[in-house]
Amino acid sequence: MAFAVKSPAFAKGSTIPRKYTGDGDNLSPPLEWSGAPAGTRSFALICEDPDAPSGTFRHWAVANIPADRTGISEGGRAQQLDCGRNDFGHASYDGPAPPRGHGVHHYHFKVAALDVDNVDVSRNRSASELWQSVTPHILAATETIGTYQR
């Protein structure tokens, strides 16, 4: 079975429900993954919007998810997760909030299976820096994409 991620909250390529956005409850959507490769010792994830006017905007980055986990429940930011600072400056999830009238934005929820148990995640580390630190340890990666516009 191939490594895959999905959200029970929205189908791949469809609209992210309002409750998972900055216009709603700002909860992180539930994510489920399966088919992790042999040798996986932990997982990391990132949510990015490449359609942002200033370039790729990072909404969430998490590392050190134990290898026995197969997902993150709704509102994962309330769980004890090791998060880097997103581009809003918070060490948590902040949902889609694109500029009004900017059109459809695509939110890439990427999950990586890693060959290490832990990476350094300090509260002052940016999401981009966190992802750079996990990149050399990626055994496999997968993503699902949701859309949102104002």
N, C-alpha and C positions, 0 to 999 in steps of 0.2 A: 504494500500500500504506500502510495506517495505521501509525503509530508504535506499537510493541507491545514488551512485555518478558515473558519467561517464565523459569522455572528448570527445567532438565532434572532437578533433584533432587526436585521435587514439582509436582503439577498445581495450577492456580489453585484456591484454596479448600480444598485438602486439607492434611493434617498435614505439618508440616516434620519430616523425619527427625531422630532424636535426635542424630546426629553434628553437626548444625548448631545445636545448642542448648547452653545452659549446663550441661545434664545430660550432654552427650556430649563431643565433641572441641572444641566451640565454634568450628568452622570456618565461615566465611561460605559460604553456598550459591553455586553457580555461577549466574550470570545471563546471559541472552542477549537482545539487543534488535535490532530491525530497523525499517525504514521511517522513519528520522529525516528530518525536513523539510530542504529545501534551506536553506542558510545556516547549518547547524549547525557550530559551531566547537569545541565541547567538550560533555561530558556531566557531570552530577552525579547522585548518588543518595542516598537516605535510606531507612532502615528504621525504622518507627515502630509502636508498640503503643498504639492508642487505648483499649484495655480495661484499662490499668493502673489500680490503685486510686487513685493520686494524679493521674491525668490522663495525657495522651499521654506515653509514654516512648520516647526515641530510642535505638536500639541501634547505629546506624551512619550516618555521613554522609561522603560522598566528593565532591570536586570536582576539576576540572581533568583529567578523563579525556579523552584525545585523541579528536578527532572521527573518526578512522579505526578506533577500537575498536568492536566489536560485542558486547562483553560483558566479564565478569570471571569468571575461573576460580575453582573451589573454593579456599577458603583465601585469598581476595583480600587479606586483611589482611596477609599475608606479602609481597605485592607492594608496590612503591613507590607507594603511593596517598597522595594528600593528604586526610587525614581530619581532621574536627573531633572534639572530645571528645564521646563519647556520654554518656548520663545515668548511666553507671557511673563516669564520670570518665576514661575511656581514649580515646586517639586511635586507635581501631581498632574492629573489629567485636566485639560481645559478643552472643551468641545469646539466644534466648528463655529466660527463667527466671521465669515468673510465680509468684505466691504459690500454694502448694499448696492445692488445694480451691477456687480462685477461678474455676474454669470455663475454658471455651475462650477463648483470646486470639487476636486477629487481627493478623498482622504484615504491614504494608503496605510492600512494596519498590517505591519510586517512583523512576523514572528520568526526568530532564529533559534535553532537548536545549537547549543554550544558544547565544546569539549572540555570546559572547566566548570567547577562548582560555583565560583564567585569571581566577580570583577569589582574593582573599586568604584563605589558609588557614593560620593559625598554630596551633600545637599547643595554645594556650590558648583557642582559639575553640570555643564549644560547637556541637553539631550543629544546634541551633535557630538560632544566629547564622549559621552557614554557610548553612543553607537560606534564611534571610532575605536573605542577600547574593546568592544566585543567583536568587531569585524574579523580580526585575525583568528578568532576561535569558532567561527561559524562552520558547522558541519553541513547544514542545510537551512534554507530560508523559504518562507512562503508568505503570501499576502492575500488580503481581501480588500476590496475598495468600495467605499460608500461615497455618495455625493451629497452636496448641500448647497443651497443658494439662498440669498435674502432678496 
